[in-house]
Amino acid sequence: MEPGSDGKTKMPKIAKVKNKMPAPVQITAEQLLREAKERELELVPPPPKQKISDPDELADYRMRKRKAFEDNIRKNRSLMTNWIKYAQWEESQQELQRARSVYERGLDVDHRNITVWLKYAEMEMKNRQINHARNIWDRAVTILPMANQFWYKYTYMEEMLGNIAGCRQVFERWMEWEPEEQAWHSYINFELRYKELDRSSLVLVHPEVKNWIKYARFEEKNGYINSARTIYERAVEFFGEENVDEKLLLAFAKFEEGQREHDRARVVYKYALDHLPKDQCQEVYKQYTIHEKKFGSRAAIEDVIVNKRRFHYEEEVKANPMNYDAWFDYLRLLEADGSLEQIRETYERAIANIPPSKQKRHWRRYIYLWINYALYEELEAEDMERTREVYRAALDIIPHKSFTFAKVWLLFAQFEIRQRNLTAARKILGTAIGKCPKNKLFRGYIELELQLREFDRCRVLYEKFLEFNPQNCTTWMKYAELETILGDVERARAIFRLAVNQPQLDMPEVLWKAFIDFEVEQEEFDNTRALYEQLLTRTKHVKVWISYAQFEKGTGENDALDRTRTVYRRANQQLKSGDEKEERLMLLENWQQFEAEYGNEESQKAVEKLMPQKVKKRRKIQTEDGLDAGWEEYYDYIFPDEAAAQPNIKLLALAKMWKKDVATNGGPDGGEKSESAQEKMDTSDNSQDENIDRDDESDDSGESSSESEGKAS
């Protein structure tokens, strides 16, 4: 703060803070440039034109311009633009000598600058100084022979001047440097323009596929068919079998097809398929198929299609050797149309891809390769010794300690039987049972001995089978069935008794049924009853009781019906103590059907009195967490002996009857019936209060309704 003139202290000015918020209307850079263009802000008015009227003014003007150019060159001698502008100005003043001098001075500074040489030569050509231009081009191509622009310009100038020999000489000089392909094409086109067809040596310097093809097509276009074919053959020989190209062979085949040499075209296509890598044969297969469809026979077309599919399968198995489905398809294709050695080689390649893991599910598809291989050798190749070797190799490769394939053992044994070598077949199956016993192996061996009628061997095998797996009910039944067929009933009965006394069985109900059917078939009814009684000591299932009753009914004895009723009564009494009401109902329904068919009116009424009432109830539903999830309805059966323990059932039935009468009060006897129902309810009300209260407390739903089915007991 500084004191003022009047002695007062002045406060400093407070700087105003500018508003830094963005403007409501934004202006882009593009808009600024557009406005500047519209207003022409950057345009500078051109300098005034100066008219030179006498030689002195012209000399003075030239002096000033030359001084300016020289000053620019002196400032930066390496900037070729200054030299070119200087020379072009001298040319515009018709001072060619001075212009040449400027170009030469510029070339002394940088003789490798292509632009200076081009401008220098163009100046000479523009002013029709042909010899000067030739000299410049000669110097340029001598100093920079790899600059193709000089050669193009030089040859073009000579051709335009009509100096064909000189132009060819320039081309020959150029070709000595072995330039790029376009230069050779220019030379070839030059010779073609003047009908010099024998001058062509492009492929000798650039032996690429496209150049060979162009060369051959050139010969073909000009009618030299044999020469074109020779060029294609030279190209194939030049590249050899290892470096042969798909495009070259396709072009060769197309050429032969165009000349109607279809046999030659087929040879070329087959050569391509045999020598090209498989991943490059897609287009070859396509063109070959098209060719055969146009000009080939049915057999040739099928051969092409087979080759195409073979290529496809080769690619699949090459990408994933463990794709056994692809191997199966490939082998099926080869077996349909292929040589023996090729099929065997493919089988060997397929079976060489052993699954890496020891899990049986990974081997299931693989093992069928061996099986198909063995069957092919036996049926198609008819080489029995090789078939035997295939089976042995398959069995050697399977890890029998982890798992085995009974199918392979059985097929090997059946093969030996077809060769009438029974001893070897038995030895194979015996080895299989000793190494890795399986149910299927035992069954196959037993079936073989049965077909041979070797029953003693079958008995031994059944005993071994049961020692290996005594829980298998099917084996026990088959063994007993064999003895039954052989007529040894006591032996069959002993086998069944041993079977039912086993501590653990996989299907005991089937075994018991077979034993019972066996005794029934032998008409040993006492034994059958003993079996049923023994079975009922183990299980109280309702189906056993029903079967027992059906058996008694079918015996045909004098007291068969009484025995059947006795069985039904025992069953009813036994099931009464259980909680399975549906099973008891099933029993009573069967009993009712029996009485309806064989009983009298008294016995039928006795059974009807035992029939239950069907009651609909409600109960709470709870989730796993113990939360209430609502109510559900279910049906329950109340038997007469249970109704005596629940006296409120009668009361509920009367209540339901009264409610129904009230709903239909308009009937003729509705009032009397409702009064009688009400009286019955009043008389039974006091006697049933305690029971109703007790039942309401025990029932979660607090309410039940009964629907009577059948007659009330």
Salt bridges, closest charged atoms under 4 A:
ASP60 OD2 - ARG64 NH1 2.40
GLU70 OE2 - ARG105 NH1 3.09
ASP71 OD2 - LYS67 NZ 3.38
ASP71 OD1 - ARG74 NH1 2.66
GLU90 OE2 - ARG66 NE 2.92
GLU91 OE2 - LYS126 NZ 3.95
GLU95 OE2 - ARG62 NH1 3.67
GLU104 OE2 - ARG139 NH1 2.90
GLU122 OE2 - LYS153 NZ 3.66
GLU124 OE2 - ARG100 NE 2.64
ASP138 OD1 - ARG173 NH1 3.11
GLU158 OE2 - ARG134 NE 2.83
GLU159 OE2 - ARG193 NE 3.03
GLU172 OE2 - ARG199 NH1 3.97
GLU181 OE1 - LYS210 NZ 3.42
GLU191 OE2 - ARG168 NE 3.06
GLU241 OE2 - HIS275 NE2 3.60
GLU256 OE2 - ARG229 NE 2.93
GLU261 OE1 - ARG264 NE 3.92
ASP263 OD1 - ARG266 NH1 2.98
GLU292 OE2 - ARG266 NE 2.76
GLU292 OE2 - HIS291 ND1 3.66
GLU302 OE2 - ARG298 NE 3.45
GLU314 OE2 - ARG349 NH1 3.11
GLU316 OE2 - HIS312 NE2 2.83
ASP325 OD1 - ARG365 NH2 2.55
ASP329 OD1 - ARG332 NH1 2.93
GLU341 OE2 - ARG344 NH1 3.99
GLU348 OE2 - ARG386 NH2 3.87
GLU377 OE2 - ARG344 NE 2.90
GLU377 OE2 - ARG386 NE 3.03
GLU378 OE2 - ARG418 NE 2.82
ASP383 OD2 - ARG344 NH2 3.59
GLU385 OE1 - ARG388 NH1 3.04
GLU416 OE2 - ARG388 NE 2.81
GLU449 OE2 - ARG426 NE 3.02
ASP456 OD1 - ARG459 NH1 3.21
GLU483 OE2 - ARG459 NE 2.75
GLU483 OE2 - ARG491 NE 2.90
GLU490 OE2 - ARG493 NH1 2.83
ASP517 OD2 - LYS513 NZ 3.02
GLU519 OE2 - ARG493 NE 2.80
ASP526 OD1 - ARG529 NH1 3.16
GLU533 OE2 - ARG570 NH1 2.89
GLU552 OE2 - ARG529 NE 2.82
GLU557 OE1 - ARG529 NH2 2.91
GLU557 OE1 - ARG563 NE 3.94
ASP559 OD2 - ARG563 NE 3.08
ASP562 OD1 - ARG565 NH1 3.69
GLU595 OE2 - ARG565 NE 2.85
GLU601 OE2 - LYS605 NZ 3.38
GLU632 OE2 - ARG619 NE 2.86
GLU633 OE1 - LYS616 NZ 3.93
ASP636 OD1 - LYS581 NZ 3.28
ASP636 OD2 - LYS617 NZ 3.69
ASP641 OD2 - LYS576 NZ 3.88
ASP641 OD2 - ARG584 NH2 3.32
GLU642 OE1 - LYS581 NZ 3.51
GLU703 OE1 - ARG618 NH2 3.93
GLU709 OE2 - LYS614 NZ 3.96
